Amino acid sequence: MARRLRPIMEEHLLSSHFCAVPGNIILDAVATVRDAVTYAENTGTPLCVLTLDFEGAFDRISHHYLFHILRRYGISHRFTERISNLYDGSMASIQINGILKGQIPIYCAVRQGCPLSMVLYALCLHPLLRILEDRIPGIHIRGTTRSSPVLAYADDITVLVTQPEDFDTI
């Protein structure tokens, strides 16, 4: 299923995604930050490298939001339904002194460790990254093709901030 979503990832997701996007390598993100810092130091451009870690992000993805996002990407109803079947009816139980106590329905989370989870998470994160890319100028390094102010790897996001008012946007 993750493999079947690759064309959507390649078409819709930004070059600033470095997890689950074919062709994007985390070393490129590291090089982008390094180049931005060097450029800022050499030109006197103000720069703040802001790192955000969405703690427990995989556990907090609402299934309702997930399926809404999949529909917005134009993923077929049938394929979305197959993914939904993986999550519908998910339950957790609490074990106290070796005895299971009832079941709790799970309405949030993507399964960590599943190859599909990174793809689903990246698709869910994309709207936020798109807003940040559109509203924050970042740093434009002459002679490079990459000038994104946002770099994302799983639940870690790095934002290259050059103006104090960008913090309000973030």
LOLO-686637 format. One record per residue: residue number from 1; z, y, x of N, C-alpha, C, CB in turn. Coordinates in pm, 1 decimal. Glycine has a CB too. Example, Ala and Ser with C-alpha at 12.3 -4.5 7.8 and 13.67 -1.06 7.14 Angstrom:
2
ATOM   resi       n_pz       n_py       n_px      ca_pz      ca_py      ca_px       c_pz       c_py       c_px      cb_pz      cb_py      cb_px
ATOM      1      780.0     -569.0     1319.0      780.0     -450.0     1230.0      780.0     -330.0     1320.0      904.6     -447.3     1130.8
ATOM      2      708.0     -225.0     1285.0      714.0     -106.0     1367.0      787.0        3.0     1290.0      572.5      -59.8     1408.4
***
This chain:
170
ATOM   resi       n_pz       n_py       n_px      ca_pz      ca_py      ca_px       c_pz       c_py       c_px      cb_pz      cb_py      cb_px
ATOM      1        0.0     -119.0       82.8        0.0        0.0        0.0        0.0      125.6       87.4      121.2       -0.3      -94.3
ATOM      2       77.3      121.8      195.1       80.9      236.9      285.6      -57.0      260.3      346.5      185.9      215.7      396.9
ATOM      3     -123.6      153.4      381.8     -257.3      163.7      440.3     -356.2      224.1      341.1     -306.3       25.9      486.1
ATOM      4     -341.5      191.0      214.2     -431.9      243.6      111.5     -410.1      392.4       86.4     -413.7      166.8      -18.3
ATOM      5     -293.1      443.6      122.8     -264.7      586.0      105.9     -312.7      670.6      224.4     -116.0      606.2       85.9
ATOM      6     -358.4      607.8      330.9     -401.5      681.2      451.0     -508.4      786.4      423.4     -453.7      584.2      553.5
ATOM      7     -611.8      756.1      344.7     -711.7      861.6      318.9     -650.9      984.8      252.3     -823.8      807.1      231.0
ATOM      8     -554.6      965.2      166.0     -488.8     1079.0      100.7     -408.6     1156.1      203.6     -397.2     1031.9      -15.8
ATOM      9     -342.0     1084.3      293.3     -263.6     1149.1      398.1     -355.6     1234.3      485.9     -188.2     1043.4      483.7
ATOM     10     -466.7     1176.6      527.5     -559.2     1247.9      615.2     -620.7     1369.2      546.8     -669.1     1154.5      662.3
ATOM     11     -648.0     1357.9      417.3     -712.2     1466.6      343.8     -616.3     1579.9      310.0     -773.3     1413.4      217.1
ATOM     12     -495.7     1547.7      267.6     -405.9     1648.5      212.6     -299.0     1699.0      308.8     -340.0     1593.8       93.0
ATOM     13     -247.7     1613.4      392.7     -133.9     1655.2      472.9     -177.6     1740.5      590.7      -56.7     1534.1      522.0
ATOM     14      -88.6     1825.0      630.3     -114.6     1922.3      734.8     -112.8     1857.7      872.7      -12.7     2034.4      728.3
ATOM     15     -172.2     1929.4      966.3     -167.8     1880.7     1104.4      -27.1     1892.7     1160.4     -267.0     1958.5     1192.7
ATOM     16       62.4     1958.4     1086.0      200.2     1975.0     1131.6      288.9     1855.5     1098.5      259.0     2099.1     1071.0
ATOM     17      237.6     1759.7     1022.5      310.5     1635.6      995.3      289.0     1541.4     1113.7      263.0     1569.2      860.2
ATOM     18      395.9     1492.4     1170.5      380.9     1403.6     1285.2      439.4     1265.9     1258.5      446.5     1464.5     1407.1
ATOM     19      456.8     1232.9     1133.6      509.3     1101.7     1099.6      428.4     1047.5      982.7      661.5     1108.3     1065.2
ATOM     20      375.4      931.2      998.4      299.3      862.1      894.8      160.1      919.0      873.9      374.1      866.7      765.9
ATOM     21      118.6     1016.6      954.0      -15.8     1072.2      941.7     -100.2     1019.2     1057.2      -13.0     1228.8      941.2
ATOM     22     -204.6      945.0     1025.6     -288.7      888.2     1131.2     -343.2      996.9     1224.0     -404.6      809.1     1069.7
ATOM     23     -333.7      971.4     1354.1     -387.4     1064.1     1452.9     -290.6     1170.2     1500.3     -505.9     1129.9     1397.9
ATOM     24     -182.6     1192.4     1427.6      -83.2     1290.9     1470.8       25.9     1219.9     1549.6      -22.5     1366.9     1349.0
ATOM     25       48.2     1266.4     1670.9      141.8     1202.3     1762.5      257.0     1298.3     1790.2       71.0     1160.4     1895.0
ATOM     26      378.6     1247.8     1789.0      497.6     1330.8     1808.5      492.4     1406.8     1940.9      623.4     1244.5     1803.2
ATOM     27      429.1     1351.4     2042.1      419.0     1421.5     2170.1      341.4     1552.3     2155.9      351.8     1332.0     2274.4
ATOM     28      247.5     1557.8     2061.1      175.1     1682.0     2034.3      269.5     1788.5     1978.5       59.2     1656.7     1936.1
ATOM     29      365.1     1747.5     1896.4      463.1     1841.6     1841.1      551.2     1896.6     1953.0      550.2     1773.1     1732.3
ATOM     30      594.6     1808.6     2041.8      677.2     1850.9     2154.4      598.7     1949.7     2241.9      723.4     1727.9     2237.9
ATOM     31      472.2     1919.3     2266.2      388.0     2007.2     2347.6      368.1     2142.3     2278.0      251.3     1940.5     2375.4
ATOM     32      355.2     2141.8     2146.4      338.2     2266.8     2071.5      460.8     2356.1     2086.7      312.3     2237.6     1922.5
ATOM     33      579.9     2298.7     2075.0      703.1     2376.4     2091.1      712.7     2427.8     2234.9      828.2     2290.5     2055.0
ATOM     34      684.4     2342.4     2330.4      688.1     2383.3     2471.6      592.1     2499.1     2496.9      652.8     2264.5     2563.6
ATOM     35      469.9     2486.7     2444.5      369.2     2591.3     2463.6      410.4     2721.7     2395.0      233.2     2544.5     2410.0
ATOM     36      470.8     2712.2     2277.2      515.4     2831.4     2204.9      625.0     2903.9     2282.4      565.8     2793.6     2064.7
ATOM     37      719.8     2829.4     2335.2      829.4     2889.4     2412.9      773.2     2955.3     2539.7      936.5     2781.4     2450.2
ATOM     38      684.8     2887.2     2609.9      624.2     2942.4     2731.2      545.9     3069.2     2698.9      532.1     2838.6     2797.9
ATOM     39      466.4     3064.0     2593.0      387.4     3179.7     2552.3      478.1     3297.9     2517.8      298.3     3144.0     2432.2
ATOM     40      584.5     3271.9     2441.0      677.8     3378.3     2402.4      744.2     3439.3     2524.9      784.5     3324.4     2306.2
ATOM     41      784.0     3356.5     2620.8      847.1     3407.4     2743.8      748.7     3492.6     2824.7      899.1     3290.0     2830.3
ATOM     42      624.6     3447.1     2835.8      524.6     3517.9     2916.5      476.7     3647.6     2852.5      406.4     3428.2     2941.2
ATOM     43      476.5     3655.6     2719.8      424.5     3773.6     2650.5      533.6     3863.2     2594.9      333.9     3731.3     2539.1
ATOM     44      658.8     3818.9     2602.5      768.4     3897.3     2546.4      772.6     3892.2     2394.2      757.1     4040.4     2591.6
ATOM     45      707.2     3794.7     2335.8      707.3     3777.6     2190.0      841.3     3720.2     2146.3      590.5     3685.2     2144.2
ATOM     46      905.9     3782.3     2047.2     1032.2     3724.7     1998.7     1005.3     3588.7     1934.5     1101.7     3820.3     1896.8
ATOM     47     1090.9     3492.9     1962.6     1073.0     3358.7     1907.9     1207.2     3290.6     1889.8      982.8     3274.7     1998.7
ATOM     48     1225.5     3231.5     1775.0     1340.2     3145.4     1748.3     1285.5     3009.8     1707.5     1434.2     3205.6     1637.2
ATOM     49     1326.0     2906.4     1776.6     1286.7     2770.9     1740.3     1398.6     2715.9     1651.8     1262.2     2679.7     1868.5
ATOM     50     1373.4     2714.1     1523.0     1472.4     2671.7     1424.3     1447.7     2526.1     1388.6     1467.2     2761.1     1297.6
ATOM     51     1548.5     2443.1     1405.4     1533.5     2302.6     1368.2     1619.3     2274.3     1246.4     1572.4     2209.0     1485.6
ATOM     52     1559.2     2208.3     1150.4     1626.5     2171.6     1026.0     1628.6     2020.0     1014.5     1556.2     2235.8      902.6
ATOM     53     1742.1     1966.4      981.3     1755.5     1821.8      962.3     1803.6     1799.3      819.4     1855.2     1757.7     1067.5
ATOM     54     1719.0     1740.8      738.1     1756.1     1712.3      600.2     1838.5     1584.1      598.3     1630.0     1699.7      509.0
ATOM     55     1967.3     1600.1      610.3     2059.3     1486.8      616.7     2048.5     1402.0      489.7     2204.4     1536.0      636.6
ATOM     56     2032.0     1274.8      507.6     2024.2     1183.0      394.3     1902.3     1206.1      307.2     2147.5     1194.9      310.6
ATOM     57     1796.8     1262.9      364.6     1678.7     1300.7      286.6     1614.1     1182.5      214.7     1577.1     1366.0      376.6
ATOM     58     1605.2     1070.3      280.7     1541.0      954.2      218.7     1619.1      908.6       95.6     1529.1      838.7      320.0
ATOM     59     1749.0      926.9       99.4     1833.4      885.9      -12.7     1827.8      983.6     -128.7     1975.8      870.5       33.0
ATOM     60     1773.1     1101.3     -107.5     1777.9     1205.5     -209.6     1644.7     1232.8     -277.9     1827.3     1331.0     -149.0
ATOM     61     1542.0     1159.0     -244.0     1413.5     1178.3     -310.4     1423.9     1122.0     -452.2     1297.1     1109.4     -230.5
ATOM     62     1411.2     1210.1     -549.3     1414.7     1169.1     -689.4     1290.5     1086.8     -721.4     1424.4     1292.5     -783.0
ATOM     63     1309.0      976.9     -789.6     1193.5      895.7     -829.1     1103.6      972.8     -923.5     1238.9      765.1     -894.9
ATOM     64     1162.7     1053.5    -1010.6     1084.2     1135.8    -1103.2      993.2     1230.3    -1022.9     1178.4     1217.4    -1198.8
ATOM     65     1049.8     1296.8     -922.1      972.5     1386.9     -836.7      865.8     1309.9     -759.3     1065.2     1461.6     -739.2
ATOM     66      901.7     1196.5     -704.7      808.4     1114.0     -628.3      685.0     1080.7     -710.6      876.5      985.5     -581.7
ATOM     67      703.8     1034.0     -832.8      588.8      993.9     -914.2      510.6     1115.1     -963.8      634.9      909.4    -1033.0
ATOM     68      578.2     1226.7     -982.4      509.2     1350.8    -1016.5      416.7     1391.6     -901.2      611.5     1464.0    -1047.7
ATOM     69      468.3     1385.9     -779.5      389.6     1421.7     -661.2      269.0     1328.8     -645.9      477.3     1416.3     -534.6
ATOM     70      289.6     1199.9     -664.6      178.2     1105.1     -651.8       67.8     1138.0     -752.1      227.7      960.2     -672.8
ATOM     71      106.4     1173.2     -873.4        5.9     1211.4     -974.3      -65.6     1339.5     -932.9       72.0     1230.2    -1113.2
ATOM     72        7.6     1435.0     -875.0      -52.1     1562.6     -832.8     -155.1     1543.0     -721.2       57.5     1659.3     -785.8
ATOM     73     -137.9     1440.2     -639.5     -235.7     1410.4     -534.5     -357.4     1336.8     -590.0     -170.8     1327.2     -424.2
ATOM     74     -354.3     1306.9     -717.8     -467.6     1238.9     -779.3     -468.3     1089.7     -757.0     -593.9     1296.0     -728.1
ATOM     75     -355.8     1034.4     -721.0     -346.6      889.9     -701.4     -353.7      824.1     -838.4     -214.6      849.8     -625.7
ATOM     76     -430.9      719.5     -847.7     -456.0      656.3     -977.8     -326.9      611.7    -1045.5     -548.9      536.8     -961.0
ATOM     77     -333.2      610.8    -1177.8     -218.0      568.5    -1258.0     -179.6      425.2    -1222.7     -249.0      580.3    -1409.5
ATOM     78     -279.1      341.5    -1204.0     -253.1      200.1    -1174.0     -179.3      183.7    -1040.4     -385.4      121.3    -1170.8
ATOM     79     -224.9      257.0     -938.0     -161.5      248.0     -806.7      -20.1      306.2     -811.4     -246.2      321.4     -700.7
ATOM     80       -5.0      420.1     -878.8      127.2      481.5     -894.1      221.2      387.5     -967.8      116.7      615.6     -968.9
ATOM     81      168.8      319.2    -1066.1      250.3      223.5    -1142.1      296.8      108.5    -1052.9      170.8      168.2    -1262.2
ATOM     82      212.9       66.0     -962.3      252.6      -40.2     -868.7      368.9        6.0     -780.3      132.3      -82.5     -780.8
ATOM     83      360.2      129.7     -733.3      470.2      183.6     -653.1      594.8      196.9     -739.9      431.8      320.8     -591.2
ATOM     84      575.9      243.1     -861.1      687.7      258.6     -954.2      758.3      125.0     -977.6      638.4      316.7    -1087.7
ATOM     85      682.0       17.8     -984.6      740.6     -114.6    -1006.0      833.8     -155.5     -892.3      630.5     -218.1    -1021.7
ATOM     86      809.5     -100.9     -772.4      898.4     -130.4     -660.2     1035.5      -65.1     -678.0      835.3      -83.4     -529.5
ATOM     87     1038.1       45.4     -753.7     1160.6      123.6     -766.9     1226.7      112.3     -903.8     1131.3      267.0     -738.6
ATOM     88     1149.8       83.6    -1007.0     1207.3       72.3    -1141.9     1309.1      -40.8    -1147.8     1096.4       49.0    -1246.5
ATOM     89     1417.7      -11.5    -1211.0     1520.7     -113.4    -1228.6     1603.0     -140.0    -1104.9     1458.6     -239.6    -1272.7
ATOM     90     1588.8      -55.5    -1003.2     1670.4      -74.5     -881.7     1816.9      -54.1     -916.3     1627.0       23.8     -768.2
ATOM     91     1899.0     -143.1     -865.4     2042.7     -137.8     -893.0     2121.0     -157.4     -763.7     2082.7     -244.9     -997.5
ATOM     92     2241.2     -104.1     -764.3     2334.4     -125.4     -654.2     2464.5     -177.1     -713.9     2357.6        6.3     -571.4
ATOM     93     2536.5     -251.9     -636.4     2666.0     -303.0     -680.1     2770.5     -266.1     -576.6     2661.6     -456.7     -701.9
ATOM     94     2891.6     -249.0     -623.6     3003.2     -220.6     -534.1     3085.2     -348.4     -520.0     3091.2     -101.8     -587.7
ATOM     95     3115.8     -379.7     -395.6     3195.1     -498.7     -369.5     3335.5     -455.9     -327.5     3128.5     -587.5     -260.2
ATOM     96     3434.1     -502.6     -401.9     3573.6     -471.9     -371.8     3646.8     -603.8     -351.4     3640.1     -386.8     -486.0
ATOM     97     3703.2     -620.6     -230.5     3775.1     -743.4     -195.9     3692.2     -869.0     -223.8     3906.1     -750.3     -273.1
ATOM     98     3563.1     -859.4     -191.1     3475.4     -974.5     -206.0     3423.2     -996.9     -346.8     3546.4    -1095.1     -161.9
ATOM     99     3458.9     -912.6     -440.8     3414.6     -928.8     -579.8     3321.7     -813.4     -616.2     3536.6     -934.6     -677.7
ATOM    100     3202.3     -849.8     -669.3     3107.0     -747.2     -712.7     3154.7     -685.3     -843.5     2964.5     -807.0     -729.6
ATOM    101     3153.6     -554.8     -849.8     3199.3     -480.7     -967.0     3081.9     -406.0    -1029.8     3312.5     -382.2     -929.0
ATOM    102     3022.6     -457.9    -1132.1     2918.6     -389.3    -1209.0     2796.4     -350.1    -1128.2     2975.4     -267.8    -1271.3
ATOM    103     2703.9     -287.4    -1197.9     2581.8     -241.6    -1133.5     2562.4      -93.0    -1162.4     2459.5     -323.8    -1181.9
ATOM    104     2505.4      -25.3    -1064.4     2478.7      117.7    -1075.6     2328.0      136.2    -1061.0     2558.5      201.0     -967.1
ATOM    105     2263.4      199.9    -1159.4     2118.9      223.4    -1147.0     2089.7      325.9    -1038.2     2060.1      270.8    -1281.0
ATOM    106     1978.8      307.0     -968.0     1937.3      396.5     -860.2     1815.2      475.4     -907.6     1905.4      316.6     -728.6
ATOM    107     1829.8      607.7     -910.9     1721.8      695.4     -956.0     1664.6      780.5     -843.5     1771.4      785.1    -1066.9
ATOM    108     1722.0      768.9     -726.3     1677.0      845.2     -609.4     1666.1      750.4     -491.0     1774.7      963.3     -577.3
ATOM    109     1591.0      792.4     -391.5     1579.4      724.7     -262.4     1447.3      650.9     -249.3     1694.5      627.5     -243.3
ATOM    110     1397.1      653.9     -127.5     1288.4      565.1      -88.1     1350.1      467.4       10.0     1165.1      643.9      -25.0
ATOM    111     1300.8      347.2        8.4     1361.5      241.1       89.0     1334.6      262.6      237.0     1308.8      104.3       45.7
ATOM    112     1439.5      279.1      313.3     1424.2      299.3      456.5     1387.3      166.8      522.7     1553.8      357.7      518.2
ATOM    113     1298.8      177.0      620.9     1254.5       58.7      691.6     1126.8        0.8      634.6     1361.7      -44.7      689.5
ATOM    114     1090.5       39.7      514.8      966.8       -5.4      451.8      852.8       83.4      502.0      977.6       -1.1      294.9
ATOM    115      739.6       25.4      545.2      627.8      107.4      594.5      579.3      209.5      491.8      512.0       18.0      634.7
ATOM    116      595.3      180.5      365.8      552.7      271.7      260.9      644.9      393.4      250.7      547.8      198.8      127.7
ATOM    117      770.1      379.9      288.7      868.5      487.4      272.5      831.5      613.8      348.0     1003.5      440.4      318.1
ATOM    118      786.4      601.6      471.7      749.8      719.6      549.0      633.6      793.3      485.2      714.8      680.7      691.6
ATOM    119      538.8      718.6      433.5      423.3      779.4      367.5      469.0      853.8      242.2      317.2      671.8      331.4
ATOM    120      551.1      789.3      160.8      600.2      853.0       37.8      682.7      976.8       69.7      683.9      754.0      -44.6
ATOM    121      768.2      968.0      172.0      850.1     1082.3      208.7      762.8     1198.7      257.0      951.1     1042.6      317.2
ATOM    122      664.0     1169.5      339.8      575.0     1274.3      390.6      501.1     1342.7      276.3      474.4     1215.8      490.9
ATOM    123      457.2     1265.7      177.5      390.0     1324.1       61.3      485.1     1413.0      -17.4      334.0     1213.9      -29.4
ATOM    124      610.1     1373.3      -29.1      709.8     1453.0     -101.3      746.0     1580.5      -25.6      835.8     1370.1     -126.0
ATOM    125      744.7     1575.6      105.1      781.0     1690.5      187.3      668.3     1793.0      196.7      819.8     1644.3      326.1
ATOM    126      546.4     1748.7      178.0      429.4     1834.1      196.1      434.2     1966.8      119.6      308.3     1759.2      154.8
ATOM    127      475.3     1971.4       -6.8      477.9     2101.7      -76.1      567.1     2204.7       -6.4      525.7     2082.9     -219.3
ATOM    128      680.2     2164.0       45.4      767.5     2256.0      118.2      699.4     2304.9      246.0      901.6     2188.0      151.9
ATOM    129      640.0     2214.3      320.1      572.9     2253.1      444.1      457.2     2347.9      416.7      522.7     2129.6      518.5
ATOM    130      385.0     2322.2      309.0      271.5     2408.5      271.7      320.8     2550.6      242.9      196.7     2351.0      147.2
ATOM    131      431.3     2564.0      170.2      487.3     2696.5      139.8      527.2     2767.8      269.0      610.1     2683.9       45.1
ATOM    132      594.9     2696.8      357.6      636.3     2757.4      484.3      515.2     2798.4      567.6      724.4     2660.2      563.8
ATOM    133      413.8     2713.7      572.5      292.2     2746.1      648.3      223.4     2869.6      592.5      195.3     2627.8      646.9
ATOM    134      222.8     2882.5      459.7      154.9     2995.4      396.6      231.7     3126.3      412.0      133.1     2966.6      250.1
ATOM    135      362.5     3119.0      424.3      444.2     3240.7      421.2      501.4     3284.9      555.8      556.0     3220.8      327.2
ATOM    136      494.9     3199.5      656.1      551.3     3234.0      786.3      437.8     3239.7      888.4      660.8     3130.9      829.7
ATOM    137      423.9     3352.3      957.9      311.8     3364.4     1051.3      324.2     3274.2     1173.6      299.0     3506.7     1096.2
ATOM    138      445.7     3248.0     1218.7      463.4     3165.4     1337.3      413.5     3237.0     1461.2      391.3     3032.3     1321.0
ATOM    139      373.5     3160.3     1560.3      325.9     3217.7     1686.0      185.4     3163.8     1710.5      422.5     3183.3     1806.2
ATOM    140       95.3     3254.0     1741.1      -43.5     3214.4     1763.5      -74.1     3222.6     1913.3     -141.5     3304.8     1681.6
ATOM    141      -93.3     3109.2     1972.0     -116.6     3100.6     2115.7     -266.5     3105.7     2140.4      -54.3     2970.8     2175.7
ATOM    142     -307.8     3202.4     2215.8     -451.1     3214.7     2245.5     -500.0     3090.6     2319.8     -479.1     3342.4     2329.4
ATOM    143     -620.7     3049.6     2283.0     -682.0     2937.5     2352.5     -641.0     2800.6     2299.7     -649.3     2945.6     2496.2
ATOM    144     -563.0     2796.2     2191.0     -526.4     2666.9     2132.9     -573.8     2661.7     1989.0     -373.4     2642.9     2140.8
ATOM    145     -595.6     2542.4     1940.7     -638.0     2526.0     1801.6     -518.6     2516.3     1708.1     -725.5     2402.3     1786.9
ATOM    146     -404.7     2474.6     1759.4     -285.3     2456.8     1677.7     -201.1     2582.8     1679.4     -203.2     2337.3     1726.8
ATOM    147     -174.7     2636.3     1559.4      -89.2     2754.4     1554.3        7.8     2745.5     1436.9     -174.0     2882.0     1543.7
ATOM    148       33.8     2627.1     1392.1      122.5     2607.5     1278.2      264.5     2651.6     1311.0      121.6     2461.4     1234.7
ATOM    149      329.0     2724.1     1217.1      468.1     2762.9     1240.8      566.0     2650.8     1207.3      502.2     2886.2     1159.4
ATOM    150      515.1     2540.9     1152.7      602.1     2433.8     1104.8      557.4     2301.1     1165.2      601.1     2426.5      949.8
ATOM    151      654.2     2224.7     1214.7      627.7     2091.4     1267.6      727.8     1997.4     1202.1      638.5     2087.2     1425.2
ATOM    152      679.5     1885.9     1150.3      768.5     1795.2     1078.3      753.8     1652.7     1129.9      740.0     1800.1      927.9
ATOM    153      867.9     1589.7     1149.4      871.4     1448.0     1182.0      982.0     1386.4     1097.6      895.1     1423.6     1336.3
ATOM    154      942.1     1303.6     1002.3     1035.5     1242.0      907.3     1118.0     1351.5      841.4     1128.3     1138.1      978.2
ATOM    155     1251.2     1345.8      853.2     1335.4     1445.4      785.8     1377.2     1559.3      878.0     1459.0     1378.7      729.3
ATOM    156     1311.0     1572.5      991.6     1338.1     1681.5     1085.3     1221.1     1779.3     1082.9     1361.9     1627.0     1229.6
ATOM    157     1253.4     1907.2     1065.2     1151.1     2010.6     1060.2     1185.0     2116.6     1164.5     1140.5     2073.2      917.2
ATOM    158     1084.4     2157.6     1240.3     1098.7     2265.9     1336.2     1012.5     2381.3     1286.2     1057.4     2221.0     1481.6
ATOM    159     1073.3     2501.2     1280.4     1002.0     2620.0     1235.4     1002.6     2720.5     1350.2     1067.0     2680.7     1105.5
ATOM    160      885.3     2772.2     1383.2      872.3     2872.8     1488.5      878.5     3010.0     1420.9      737.8     2854.5     1570.7
ATOM    161      990.9     3076.3     1436.6     1017.0     3202.8     1368.4      997.3     3317.9     1466.6     1160.8     3205.3     1308.6
ATOM    162      915.7     3417.0     1426.1      889.8     3532.3     1512.4      936.4     3663.6     1450.5      742.2     3540.9     1543.8
ATOM    163      974.7     3660.7     1324.1     1017.2     3782.5     1255.6     1147.6     3755.0     1181.3      907.2     3832.9     1157.4
ATOM    164     1244.2     3847.7     1188.8     1373.5     3826.1     1121.5     1360.5     3799.1      970.7     1462.4     3947.3     1142.7
ATOM    165     1263.7     3862.0      905.4     1247.8     3842.3      760.8     1200.9     3699.7      724.7     1148.1     3944.3      706.0
ATOM    166     1151.3     3626.7      824.1     1110.8     3487.4      798.5     1229.8     3400.4      761.0     1040.8     3428.7      921.4
ATOM    167     1349.1     3436.3      807.9     1467.5     3359.1      772.3     1493.7     3365.7      622.0     1589.5     3410.0      849.7
ATOM    168     1466.5     3480.9      560.7     1482.8     3492.1      415.3     1382.8     3400.6      343.7     1464.0     3639.6      369.2
ATOM    169     1262.2     3392.7      396.0     1160.3     3305.4      337.1     1203.0     3159.2      347.2     1024.0     3326.3      406.9
ATOM    170     1253.3     3124.0      464.8     1296.7     2985.3      486.1     1412.1     2952.5      392.7     1338.5     2962.2      633.8
***
